[in-house]
Amino acid sequence: MENLILMPLRIEDLLGMIKASVKDALTVLPQENSKEDIPEDLLSIEDIQKVFKVSKVTIHKWKKKGLLPFYKMNRKVYFKKSEVIDAMQHKKRKMEV
């Protein structure tokens, strides 16, 4: 606490500084979490749902059985497009035999 500076400040000025800081913090967050951070070859659970027309429960079962390799980033689950295609082709070949 060697660099402590005390100065009189009106409550309105303090509230203004707090509001400005919060506003700055909130405008930065959406840019950091934008979809641009996710490489194009990664698919979300919603993407897999649309492509295969299955429920989230089915996708989670496929993950649990090891049929779909997956990756976690920031508490979200993603799938590599190439691995999904390979997994589905492998599953199709098994069904044909």
C-alpha positions as CSV (number, residue, x, y, z in Angstrom):
1,M,0.0,0.0,0.0
2,E,2.9,2.3,-0.6
3,N,1.2,3.9,-3.6
4,L,-2.0,4.8,-1.8
5,I,-3.4,8.2,-2.8
6,L,-6.4,9.6,-1.0
7,M,-8.4,12.4,-2.5
8,P,-11.8,13.9,-2.0
9,L,-14.3,12.6,-4.6
10,R,-18.0,13.4,-5.1
11,I,-20.3,10.4,-5.1
12,E,-21.6,11.3,-8.6
13,D,-18.0,11.3,-10.0
14,L,-17.3,7.9,-8.4
15,L,-20.6,6.4,-9.8
16,G,-19.6,7.8,-13.2
17,M,-16.2,6.2,-13.0
18,I,-17.7,2.9,-12.0
19,K,-20.3,3.0,-14.8
20,A,-17.6,3.8,-17.4
21,S,-15.4,0.9,-16.2
22,V,-18.3,-1.5,-16.3
23,K,-19.3,-0.3,-19.8
24,D,-15.8,-0.8,-21.0
25,A,-15.6,-4.3,-19.5
26,L,-18.9,-5.3,-21.1
27,T,-18.0,-4.0,-24.6
28,V,-14.7,-6.0,-24.5
29,L,-16.3,-9.4,-23.5
30,P,-18.4,-10.1,-26.7
31,Q,-15.3,-9.5,-28.9
32,E,-13.2,-12.0,-26.8
33,N,-15.9,-14.7,-27.0
34,S,-16.8,-14.3,-30.6
35,K,-17.2,-17.2,-33.0
36,E,-14.1,-16.1,-34.8
37,D,-12.1,-17.8,-32.0
38,I,-13.5,-21.2,-33.1
39,P,-11.7,-22.6,-36.1
40,E,-13.9,-23.3,-39.1
41,D,-13.4,-27.1,-39.1
42,L,-14.9,-27.4,-35.6
43,L,-18.6,-28.2,-35.3
44,S,-20.9,-27.5,-32.3
45,I,-23.5,-29.9,-30.9
46,E,-26.1,-27.8,-32.6
47,D,-24.3,-28.2,-36.0
48,I,-24.2,-32.0,-35.6
49,Q,-27.9,-31.9,-34.7
50,K,-28.8,-30.0,-37.9
51,V,-26.7,-32.3,-40.1
52,F,-27.8,-35.6,-38.8
53,K,-31.3,-34.6,-37.6
54,V,-30.8,-36.2,-34.2
55,S,-31.4,-34.9,-30.6
56,K,-28.7,-33.7,-28.2
57,V,-29.3,-36.9,-26.2
58,T,-28.3,-39.0,-29.2
59,I,-25.2,-37.0,-29.8
60,H,-24.2,-37.3,-26.1
61,K,-24.8,-41.1,-26.3
62,W,-22.5,-41.3,-29.4
63,K,-19.9,-39.3,-27.4
64,K,-20.2,-41.7,-24.5
65,K,-19.9,-44.8,-26.7
66,G,-16.8,-43.3,-28.3
67,L,-18.5,-43.1,-31.7
68,L,-17.8,-39.3,-32.0
69,P,-14.5,-37.9,-30.8
70,F,-14.9,-34.5,-29.2
71,Y,-13.0,-31.6,-27.7
72,K,-13.9,-29.2,-25.0
73,M,-13.1,-25.5,-25.1
74,N,-14.4,-23.1,-22.5
75,R,-16.9,-25.6,-21.2
76,K,-18.3,-26.2,-24.7
77,V,-18.1,-29.3,-26.7
78,Y,-16.8,-29.3,-30.3
79,F,-16.2,-31.9,-33.0
80,K,-13.7,-31.9,-35.8
81,K,-15.5,-32.0,-39.1
82,S,-13.1,-34.5,-40.6
83,E,-13.4,-36.8,-37.6
84,V,-17.2,-36.7,-37.7
85,I,-17.2,-37.6,-41.4
86,D,-14.7,-40.5,-40.7
87,A,-16.8,-41.7,-37.7
88,M,-20.0,-41.7,-39.7
89,Q,-18.4,-43.5,-42.7
90,H,-17.0,-46.1,-40.4
91,K,-20.4,-46.6,-38.8
92,K,-22.0,-46.8,-42.2
93,R,-19.5,-49.5,-43.3
94,K,-20.3,-51.5,-40.1
95,M,-24.0,-51.4,-40.8
96,E,-23.5,-52.6,-44.4
97,V,-21.6,-55.8,-43.2
